Amino acid sequence: ELRLLHSCSPGTRLNMSGKTIHLSIDGQAIEAGIGEVLIDVLHRNRIKVPSLCYHPDLERTGTCRACLVEIDGVNRQACMIEATEGMNVRMARAAGNNAAS
């Protein structure tokens, strides 16, 4: 289940419980905090993802769509999705997918 984050106050992306989930990014096993935003997981693991409108201390708007990744076969904005248990993320996309999605 993907949960879109439409409006969120700064700081709510932090996992205060200490519990973790497991996901796959380009076949690599990654741990994330429950409720952690996918773009934050990518940045923390030094996985480069473009973004123009994202800043971790500001409310996410998802307006630039530069951070599109493929999640279980569907293009999604990494700044607007919480990482979930078993999520399968692919960073490599066909050229032009960002503009078309």
VENRAMO-V243611 format. One record per pair of residues at least 12 apart in sequence whose ideal C-beta (glycine too) atoms are under 8 Angstrom apart, sorted by the first residue. I is the first residue (numbers start at 1). J is the second residue. Records with the same first field share a line. If there is no record, write none. Layout:
BEGIN
I=J, J
END
This chain:
BEGIN
1=84
2=71, 76, 81, 82, 84
3=81, 82, 84
4=80, 81
5=37, 60, 80, 81, 82
6=80
7=59
8=59, 60
9=59
10=56, 57, 58, 59
11=57
12=35
13=35, 36, 37, 40, 56
14=33, 35, 36
15=32, 33, 34, 35, 36
17=33, 34
18=33
19=33, 34
20=32, 33, 34
21=33, 34, 83, 84, 85
22=85, 86
23=41, 83, 84, 85, 86, 87, 88, 89
24=86, 87, 88, 89
25=41, 42, 45, 47, 89, 90, 91
26=89, 90, 91, 92
30=45
32=83
33=83
35=82
36=82, 83
37=60, 78, 79, 80, 81, 82, 83
38=69, 71, 78, 79, 81, 82, 83, 87, 89
39=51, 54, 67, 78, 79
40=56
41=83
42=69, 78
43=56
47=91
49=67, 69, 78, 91
50=66, 67
51=64, 66, 67, 78, 79
52=64, 66
53=66, 79
54=67, 79
60=79, 80
62=77, 79, 80
65=77, 98, 101
66=98
67=79
68=93, 97, 98, 101
69=89, 90, 91, 93
70=89, 90, 91, 92, 93
71=87, 88, 89, 90
72=87, 88
75=93, 97, 101
END
